[in-house]
């Protein structure tokens, strides 16, 4: 096993041999379609006296960087602004560091994005314009440490910031702008300044809500009003930069890869991604969901943005996990795997360092080999379409109006649990916004609704059309039990498809238990009497055939659960292969026996081609990663597909498999997740051999990471490729 240094050196050499010369300056009219490889040195106030521009220019070349994000203004200005209240970097002096860097980048043929961070200012600014700042209910200004937070409904956003953008364009002519904190005060805080009070009353005819209350119609109006204001700000800034710099001088803000994070910042994914020419993502490191979260992010964003546009993502070269050490190198393998999963999801690479001078120089070795790999193979990594049969639906309204202030538990966990189970089962999928189902769902065979609770009547009807047209449906939890505003329905909006009807109180569906309870699910029919083990009184005789969803559970009649089930009645003729076993004691061990071993409470309901998983196994799998839960979810999807997968990977190990098509070829990313459970990681374990089969014909297969061509065999409508080993990833091109 090579050590970290040997791994970086040998990989860099292998990729460097395939690297092409640095790209020429992009076409100014189409730069946002051609700039694929990005870099950023996030400047600190100390850097003006120590920024070694010559060294970083060489680093741009080594990393094959085509576009750079350079700090310009906002909280801190790195140029001599004509606006006296724009705070100059402490060590800037008379220097124009931003201008010097922009000039150097343009001279090297690079695109320049001027970075802003605009929603906070120093105290002198606040004192000069107190009416531009956000205030709490008592009239006190909101603060972040020693900075004051501006109000997005003030002239600061309507007049001052557009003037700053115009000044920067006139001075240095950047191709575009990014802004980390463009969307103002987050949802957790309510602004009661005079600007907000006046504008909200004009819009809603009511006062600003005094508190967070999702059941208050005025509060929901306030939520929608805030979303609309962010879209207005987005459009205003783009009008400003285009007026100053031409039609391709674009303003991008910055957006998260997490829908829940977007919601907290009032950033409407559908509206913003749908109107953007490119999306800049601030999503730097994995969370508990694992590296595969980054591939999911790319697919989700492209599902709205379009697969013909670009979505570069800030990828930290420094420690950015639970403990963020800004000046320490992230383990190379940890950073590489995050970047690789980004490639698999259609994300463009963007190395990111904080500060221009580092005593920990290990971080300078990480990005180069992957940037060269991306350059050498970029024709296979953009302008492609997902090759999938399964869509997983999502909506930001579900995050807001069902998830409310507990979206991570109520919405994110079921979604992450289900997609993690599909990754584990090696089943490809694509996230699909529920509003776009009729537009984007025509080629899908299976639709998954992971606790998509807040659904409009129109969305429910789109799902019915999908099933009527031959699609299979898997729904879980509280799906369709609430309308689009989060108000409870008397019954599931899709009760006719489920073959089940809600009989409880819908508000209780938000009261999901935080701690695991000692509950189980019983598998029907029971088979233990025919399996090796002791005999017991009242044991039912083994008999009957289980549903394919229960494949692999032949030696057990129960699986652990620990979650919640809903109160309901089922229609005649539906199949119930899982029932609920209620809670009983864990401690002391002498009391740990089932008080009620059987109930008729359904955990899974099957109605033709529709599966309704009333037990929130997807949420539990998102939290606990119990193999039984993952196997059950994977079985459900394979049953719904009729086991007809367009891409199969056989062999040991844990892999994320993402497949795409271009005219005349299939491109498959195989990412090795086998030894990546701990966090962070600093070692990879090679796995192989594995066998890849893709639907269709193929004569040759290129292994882009290994750098060689391998034979292809064709049988039963599939092209099959043998892959000897996978260390971190392999990208296979079958033509």
C-alpha positions, 0 to 999 in steps of 0.5 A: 500500500503506497503512503500518502506522499507516494500516492500523490506523486505517482498519481500526479505523474500518471495524470500529468503525462496525459495533460494537455497545454493550458487552454487559451483565453476563453471566448468572451461571449461564451466564457460561462460555457467553456470555463471548466476548471477553477481556483480560489485563494480567499484573501485575508486582510494580512495577505496584501503584504505577503501575496506572492503573485508570481508563485500563484500564477505558476500554481494556476498553470500547474493546476490547469486553472481556467478561472479564478475567484478573487476577493474584491469588495464587500465586508473588506475591499482589496482595492482603493474604492472611491466609497469611503465606507467600504472597509479597506483591508487592514494591510492594504495600504495604497495597494490595489491587490485585487486589481493586480491579481485580476490583471495578472489573471487576464494576462494569463488568459484566465476568467476573473470572478470578483468575489464579494461578501456583502451583508455585513459592515463595520460600525462606522458604516452602521453609524453613517446609515443606520436605516440600512441595517436589520433590527430585531423586535426591540429595535436593536441592530443584528450583529455578527461578532463586531460587524453589523448586518445589513437589511436586504430591503434597504438602499444598501442592496438597492443602490449602494451595492449596485454602485460598488459592482459598477465601480469594480467592472469599470476598474478591472472588467471581471467576467462576473461576480460571486457573493458569499452572503448575498441573501441577507439575514437568514430565516432564523431571525426576523427583521423589524426595521422600518424598510421591512415593516413598510414593504411587507405591509404594502405587500401583505396588508399586515405587520411583520410577524412577531415570531416564527409560527408556521401555522400563521398565514401571515408568517407564511406570507412573510416566508414567500415575501422573503423568497421573492425579495431574494429573486428580485435582488438576483435580477437587480444585480444581474441587470447592474453587471450586464449594464456595466460590463456587457451581456455576459458580465454575470452575477452569480451570488453563491448557493449551497448544495443543501436544499435545507441550507438554501431554505434557511437563506431564502434562496429558491433553488427552482427560481435561481437555478432555473434562471442562472447561466452557471451556478457557483456552489459553496458546498465544501465538505461531506457531512454524515451522508458521505462522499456520495452526497456531492454526486447527489448535489450535482445531479440535483442542481443540474436537474433544474439548471440543465445538463448543458450548463456548468456548476463549479463547486468550492472544494476546500484544500484545508480542514473543513469538517466538524473542526474547521482548521483554516490553515491546515491541510485537509488529508489529500484522500479526503479532499480527492474523494469529495472532488471525485464524487463531484465529477460523478455528479457533473460538478466542475472542480474549484480548488479553494485555499484560505490565505495566500501564504501557508506554513502547511504546504501539503495542501498545494499537492492535492488538486493538481493531479485531479485538475489535470485529469479533468482537463485531459478528459473534460469532453466526457465530463460535461454535456451529457445526460444521466442514464437512469430509470429511477427518479427521486422527487424533492421540493423546497416547499416540502423542506419549508412547509413540512420540515419547517424548523426540523427539516434535517430530520423530517425531510433530509433524513428520509431523502438521504436514507433512500438515496444512500440505500440505492447507492449501496444497491448500485442503482442509479437515480436522478433527483427530480423536482416534483414540479418538473415530473411531467417534463423530465419524468418521461424516461423514468420507470420508477418514481420515489417520493421519500416523505414528500409530505407537502404536495399540491393537488397538481403535483399529486395529479402529476404522480397519478399520470406517471403511474397511469402511463406505466410507471412504478411508485414508491412513497414513504412516510407522510407523503401527500398528507399535507398540502403545498402550504404544509396544512394537513389533509384529512387523508393522503392526497395519493390515497387512491394509489396507496390503497391506504387511508390516514386515520390519525392526526396529521400534526403528529407526523411531525412529532418523529421520535428523536431517540431509537425505540425498541420496535420491530417489523414482522415479515409476512408470511412467517418462515422461522419454523422451517429454518434451523433453530429452537422450536417454541409454543404457538410457532406458526407453520412455515408456508407461503411465498414472500414478496421480492422486497423481502429477498435475503430475509429468509432466515428471519421473521423480524427486522429491527425498526426503531421508527414511527408508523402512521395510523391508517386503514387499508383497502381490500386486496392490497398486500401487507408484507410487513407489520409493526411490533410495538415498543417493549423494554430494552433494560434490564435484559430480563424484561426484553421480550415482546409484549405484543408480538403481532399487530395488523398495523402495516409497515409496507403496503403494496397496491399493484405497481405502487409501494407505500412504506408507512414505516419510516425506514428511509429516515432511520437508514439516513440516521443509523445505516442498519444493513437490514434497512438498506437492503429492504429499500434496495429490494423495493427499488429493484422490484419496482424496476423489474430488476431491469437495470441499465447499468450493473456492477458486480463484485465486492465492495461499496461503490457509487455508480453514476452513468451518463450518455453522449451520442455514441457512448456511455460514460460510467463513474465508479467511485470506491466508497469501501473504506470511507466510513470514518471521517476524515480519511487518509487512506484508500483500499483498492477493490477489484476485480469488478464487472461492469455491464451497460445496456446497449452495444459497445466495441471498446472501453476506455478506463480513463483513470487507468489510462488504457483500453480494455476488451468489451464483450456483448451478451443479452443486449449488454456490453460488459467490461472487466475492471481489474481494480479501483483505488479511488475511482474509475471512469469507463467510456464504452463506445 
